[in-house]
Each structure stands twice: as structure tokens, then as C-alpha cells.
Amino acid sequence: MGAWSNSRELTRQSWAVLKDNRYLMAYPVVGIAAGIVPFGVMLGGVIFIAANRNWIGWGLVVVGVYLLTLVGTWIQAGLTVSAAAELEGGQSSLGHGLSTAMGRFGRLARWAFVSTVVGLILGAVRGNDNGGIASVIFRNVLAATAGVMWQLITFFVMPAMMLDDLGMIDAIKKSASTFKQRWGTQLSGGVRIGGLIGLIVILPAMLLLVAGVLLTTAGSVAPGIGLAIVGLLALLIGGLILSAIRGVFSVVLYRYATRGVLEGGFTEEQLAGAVKAKA
């Protein structure tokens, strides 16, 4: 099965699981609501930086980024718990998943801290596009490559923490070793999931948003703002769907990789081809 075809089928099957358990879509919605205050902290930092109060501003930005990451980690943990229960034929709920995640808050907070630090390091490597074009290209390629590999080897951290009750360090080791044992070390890309959502929802949403901004700056304020609002809403909806799909699929792929279990209507061929390895 080709890469695009496999990604499309994985996304469709994950969406089918979501349709059967629609309350799972409430997780990213709760995440957005819970992230309002942390986002405000980060925005306040940006305002302080613009006012040349840099040390206060950067401190607020870092704190805001960490709190946003922590909220996202908590939501992802709850979704993992509920998705696992539903796939096993049991029952769960939004409250059950979030309360279970809260019971393991310490390890989630540590994982959010590590994720924040890695993100800041990758941002520092990427830099601010100053310097020669060769230097800028090299830094961006290096940061992008490192980011993809980090996301890949830590893809199973959340299922390992929440389903196998591992601590953060052991979960990172389990995630990396699972990929090595199932797909080897010669990996050439990330997990193939969500491409269909990006193509039919997120990409058009971004184009609408850009078109709205261009129309507004060209003087067509009313239609420009209208297009921008539609684009933002579509982008938000696409992001919510993609977040939920990735959460469900991480559980399915983890249990396939560690236990050989096929569930949620996925096939052996689909899951085996979910990660691309070099020939």
C-alpha cells in the first residue's frame, strides 16, 4: 500500500472510531477552554517584550508555553484512557478520563516540562533567520529533522504512561524501544496519520485565512474579515479533529506494536505500514 493511500485509510478508520464514541471530541474542546489563561500569560509576555521589558516578558512567555503544554498533556492523557477503554469494549467518559489523568499529574507535569525544554531548544537551533541563507537553511533543516525524530521516538510516551503505568523516563525508553523492535532503526519519516484532514480541512482553511488577510489589507475590509473568520473557524475545527484522531491512533498503534493486538477495525497491513522505514 502506498504512503498516501495508507495514511488516508488510517485517518478514515480513526475517524470511524471517533464517530462511534463522539464524546472523545470533547477532549480537545476542553483543552482549548483550559488553555485560555495560559495563552493569556504567554500573550502578556509578548506584550512585555514589545515594551522592552525583556526579562519579565521572556519569563512570562516560558511559563505560558509550559502551562499550555501541561494542559495539552493532561488532555492527551485523558483521551488516551478513554480511547483505550472504548477500544477494549468497555465504557468511559470525559470525567473518567480527565480524573484518571489528574491522578498521575506528577509524571504528566514532568513530561510537559521535558517537552517544553525540547521545544525551546529546537526553537533556539532554528534561530530568527539572521545570517547567511546557507546558515538559515541548515539550521531550519536541522531543527525540522530533530523535531520529527523526537516526535517519532516519543509517540508512545503517553500510552506507555497511562496504559502501562510507567514513569516518564521508563515511558520514553519504552516508546523508543518499541519503535526499534517493531520497525527497526532506519526510519525515514513520522507516523502516517492525519494527512487527509490536512488536505481537505486545514490546507483550505489556511488558504481562506491568507486570502482574508490579503483582501483586508487591499481595502476590502468586510469580505476580508469574513473570509478570515471562516478560515480561523475551519482551522480550529480541523485542529480539534486531528488532535482527537492522533490520540485514538496512538493507542491503537501502541497496542499493536507491543502486543500484536488488532482493534478498531484496523488491519495488519495498515498498522505495519504506519511508520516508514528505509529500504
C-alpha positions as CSV (number, residue, x, y, z in Angstrom):
1,M,0.0,0.0,0.0
2,G,1.4,3.4,-1.0
3,A,2.3,6.0,1.7
4,W,-0.6,8.4,0.8
5,S,-3.1,5.6,0.5
6,N,-2.2,4.1,3.8
7,S,-2.3,7.5,5.6
8,R,-5.8,8.1,4.1
9,E,-7.1,4.7,5.3
10,L,-5.6,5.1,8.8
11,T,-7.2,8.5,9.1
12,R,-10.6,7.3,7.9
13,Q,-10.5,4.3,10.3
14,S,-9.5,6.5,13.2
15,W,-12.4,8.9,12.3
16,A,-14.7,5.9,12.3
17,V,-13.7,5.1,15.9
18,L,-14.4,8.8,16.8
19,K,-17.8,8.7,15.2
20,D,-18.7,5.7,17.4
21,N,-17.5,7.5,20.5
22,R,-18.3,11.1,19.8
23,Y,-17.6,12.4,23.3
24,L,-13.9,11.9,22.6
25,M,-14.1,15.1,20.5
26,A,-14.9,16.9,23.8
27,Y,-11.3,16.5,25.0
28,P,-9.7,19.0,22.6
29,V,-12.6,21.4,23.1
30,V,-11.9,21.3,26.9
31,G,-8.2,21.7,26.1
32,I,-8.9,25.0,24.3
33,A,-11.0,26.3,27.1
34,A,-8.4,25.3,29.7
35,G,-5.7,26.9,27.7
36,I,-7.2,30.4,27.7
37,V,-5.4,31.5,30.9
38,P,-2.0,30.1,29.9
39,F,-2.3,31.7,26.5
40,G,-3.1,35.0,28.2
41,V,0.1,34.6,30.3
42,M,2.1,34.0,27.1
43,L,0.5,36.9,25.3
44,G,1.3,39.1,28.3
45,G,4.9,38.1,27.9
46,V,4.9,39.1,24.3
47,I,3.5,42.5,25.2
48,F,6.2,43.0,27.8
49,I,8.9,42.0,25.3
50,A,7.5,44.6,22.8
51,A,7.7,47.2,25.6
52,N,11.4,46.4,26.1
53,R,10.8,44.7,29.5
54,N,12.5,41.7,28.1
55,W,13.4,39.6,31.2
56,I,9.9,39.8,32.5
57,G,8.4,39.1,29.1
58,W,10.6,36.1,28.3
59,G,9.8,34.7,31.8
60,L,6.1,35.0,31.1
61,V,6.4,33.5,27.7
62,V,8.3,30.5,29.0
63,V,5.8,30.0,31.8
64,G,2.9,30.4,29.4
65,V,4.3,27.9,27.0
66,Y,4.9,25.4,29.8
67,L,1.3,25.8,31.1
68,L,-0.1,25.4,27.6
69,T,2.0,22.2,27.2
70,L,0.8,20.9,30.5
71,V,-2.8,21.5,29.6
72,G,-2.3,19.7,26.3
73,T,-0.6,16.8,28.1
74,W,-3.4,16.4,30.6
75,I,-6.0,16.4,27.8
76,Q,-4.0,13.9,25.8
77,A,-3.7,11.6,28.8
78,G,-7.4,11.7,29.4
79,L,-8.1,10.9,25.8
80,T,-5.7,8.0,25.9
81,V,-7.5,6.5,28.9
82,S,-11.0,6.8,27.3
83,A,-9.9,5.7,23.9
84,A,-8.3,2.6,25.3
85,A,-11.4,1.7,27.3
86,E,-13.7,2.1,24.3
87,L,-11.5,0.1,22.0
88,E,-11.5,-2.7,24.6
89,G,-15.3,-2.7,24.5
90,G,-15.7,-1.1,27.9
91,Q,-17.1,2.3,28.8
92,S,-15.5,5.6,29.7
93,S,-16.4,9.2,29.8
94,L,-14.8,12.7,29.7
95,G,-14.9,12.9,33.5
96,H,-13.4,9.4,33.9
97,G,-10.5,10.1,31.6
98,L,-9.6,13.5,33.0
99,S,-9.8,12.4,36.6
100,T,-7.6,9.4,35.8
101,A,-5.1,11.7,34.2
102,M,-5.2,14.0,37.2
103,G,-4.3,11.1,39.4
104,R,-1.0,10.9,37.5
105,F,-0.4,14.6,37.4
106,G,3.2,14.4,38.7
107,R,4.5,12.4,35.8
108,L,2.4,14.4,33.3
109,A,3.9,17.7,34.7
110,R,7.4,16.3,34.3
111,W,6.7,15.2,30.7
112,A,5.3,18.6,29.9
113,F,8.5,20.2,31.3
114,V,10.7,18.0,29.1
115,S,8.5,18.7,26.0
116,T,8.7,22.4,26.7
117,V,12.5,22.3,27.1
118,V,12.9,20.3,23.9
119,G,10.7,22.8,22.0
120,L,12.7,25.8,23.3
121,I,15.9,24.1,22.3
122,L,14.6,23.4,18.8
123,G,13.5,27.0,18.5
124,A,16.9,28.2,19.5
125,V,18.5,26.0,16.9
126,R,16.2,27.3,14.3
127,G,17.0,30.9,15.3
128,N,15.5,34.1,14.0
129,D,16.6,33.7,10.3
130,N,19.5,36.1,10.8
131,G,22.8,35.3,9.0
132,G,23.5,34.0,5.6
133,I,21.0,32.0,3.6
134,A,23.1,28.8,3.9
135,S,23.2,29.1,7.6
136,V,19.4,29.7,7.8
137,I,18.6,26.7,5.6
138,F,21.0,24.5,7.6
139,R,19.5,25.5,11.0
140,N,15.9,25.0,9.8
141,V,16.6,21.6,8.3
142,L,18.5,20.5,11.4
143,A,15.7,21.7,13.7
144,A,13.0,20.1,11.5
145,T,14.8,16.8,11.3
146,A,15.5,16.7,15.0
147,G,11.8,17.6,15.7
148,V,10.5,14.8,13.5
149,M,12.7,12.3,15.1
150,W,11.8,13.5,18.6
151,Q,8.1,13.3,17.9
152,L,8.6,9.8,16.4
153,I,10.6,8.2,19.3
154,T,8.2,9.8,21.9
155,F,5.0,9.0,20.0
156,F,4.2,6.2,22.5
157,V,5.1,8.0,25.7
158,M,1.5,8.9,26.6
159,P,0.1,5.3,26.1
160,A,3.1,3.9,28.0
161,M,2.5,6.2,31.0
162,M,-1.3,5.9,31.0
163,L,-1.9,2.3,29.9
164,D,1.2,0.6,31.3
165,D,1.5,2.9,34.3
166,L,5.2,3.8,33.6
167,G,7.1,6.8,34.9
168,M,8.3,9.4,32.4
169,I,11.8,8.1,31.9
170,D,10.7,4.5,31.6
171,A,7.9,5.6,29.2
172,I,10.4,7.4,26.9
173,K,12.6,4.3,26.9
174,K,9.6,2.1,26.2
175,S,8.5,4.3,23.3
176,A,11.9,4.3,21.7
177,S,12.5,0.6,22.1
178,T,9.0,-0.2,20.8
179,F,9.8,1.6,17.5
180,K,13.2,-0.1,17.3
181,Q,11.8,-3.6,17.9
182,R,8.8,-3.2,15.5
183,W,10.2,-1.0,12.7
184,G,13.9,-1.1,13.2
185,T,16.2,2.0,13.5
186,Q,16.3,3.1,9.8
187,L,13.2,5.3,9.9
188,S,12.6,7.9,7.2
189,G,9.5,9.7,8.4
190,G,6.9,10.2,11.0
191,V,3.8,8.3,11.8
192,R,1.4,8.3,8.8
193,I,-1.8,9.8,10.2
194,G,-3.9,12.9,9.6
195,G,-2.8,13.7,6.1
196,L,-6.3,13.5,4.8
197,I,-7.5,16.0,7.4
198,G,-4.7,18.3,6.5
199,L,-5.6,18.2,2.8
200,I,-9.3,18.6,3.0
201,V,-9.7,20.8,6.0
202,I,-6.5,22.5,7.3
203,L,-4.9,23.5,4.0
204,P,-8.1,25.1,2.6
205,A,-8.6,26.8,6.0
206,M,-5.1,28.3,5.8
207,L,-5.8,29.5,2.2
208,L,-9.0,31.2,3.3
209,L,-7.2,32.9,6.2
210,V,-4.4,34.2,4.0
211,A,-7.0,35.3,1.3
212,G,-8.9,37.2,4.0
213,V,-5.8,39.0,5.3
214,L,-4.8,40.0,1.7
215,L,-8.3,41.3,1.0
216,T,-8.4,43.2,4.2
217,T,-5.0,44.9,3.6
218,A,-6.2,45.6,0.0
219,G,-9.1,47.6,1.3
220,S,-11.9,45.1,1.1
221,V,-12.4,45.0,4.8
222,A,-15.8,43.3,5.2
223,P,-15.3,40.4,2.8
224,G,-11.7,40.0,4.0
225,I,-12.7,39.8,7.7
226,G,-15.4,37.4,6.8
227,L,-13.0,35.1,4.9
228,A,-10.5,35.3,7.7
229,I,-13.1,34.3,10.3
230,V,-14.3,31.3,8.2
231,G,-10.7,30.3,7.8
232,L,-9.9,30.5,11.5
233,L,-13.0,28.5,12.4
234,A,-12.2,25.8,9.9
235,L,-8.6,25.7,11.1
236,L,-9.8,25.3,14.7
237,I,-12.2,22.5,13.7
238,G,-9.5,20.8,11.7
239,G,-7.1,21.0,14.6
240,L,-9.6,19.5,17.0
241,I,-10.4,16.6,14.7
242,L,-6.7,16.0,14.0
243,S,-5.9,16.1,17.8
244,A,-8.5,13.5,18.6
245,I,-7.6,11.3,15.7
246,R,-3.9,11.2,16.7
247,G,-4.9,10.4,20.3
248,V,-7.0,7.4,19.2
249,F,-4.5,6.2,16.8
250,S,-1.6,6.4,19.3
251,V,-3.5,3.9,21.4
252,V,-4.2,1.5,18.5
253,L,-0.7,1.6,17.2
254,Y,0.9,1.2,20.6
255,R,-1.1,-1.9,21.5
256,Y,-0.4,-3.4,18.0
257,A,3.4,-2.7,18.4
258,T,3.6,-4.0,21.9
259,R,1.1,-6.8,22.0
260,G,0.2,-7.6,18.4
261,V,-3.4,-6.6,19.0
262,L,-5.6,-5.5,16.1
263,E,-8.6,-3.4,17.2
264,G,-10.8,-0.6,16.0
265,G,-11.2,-2.1,12.6
266,F,-7.5,-1.6,11.6
267,T,-5.7,-4.3,9.6
268,E,-2.2,-5.7,9.9
269,E,-1.1,-4.1,6.7
270,Q,-2.3,-0.7,7.7
271,L,-0.6,-0.7,11.1
272,A,2.6,-2.3,9.9
273,G,2.9,0.4,7.2
274,A,2.0,3.3,9.6
275,V,5.7,4.1,10.0
276,K,8.0,4.3,7.0
277,A,11.3,2.6,7.3
278,K,14.2,3.0,4.8
279,A,14.7,0.2,2.3
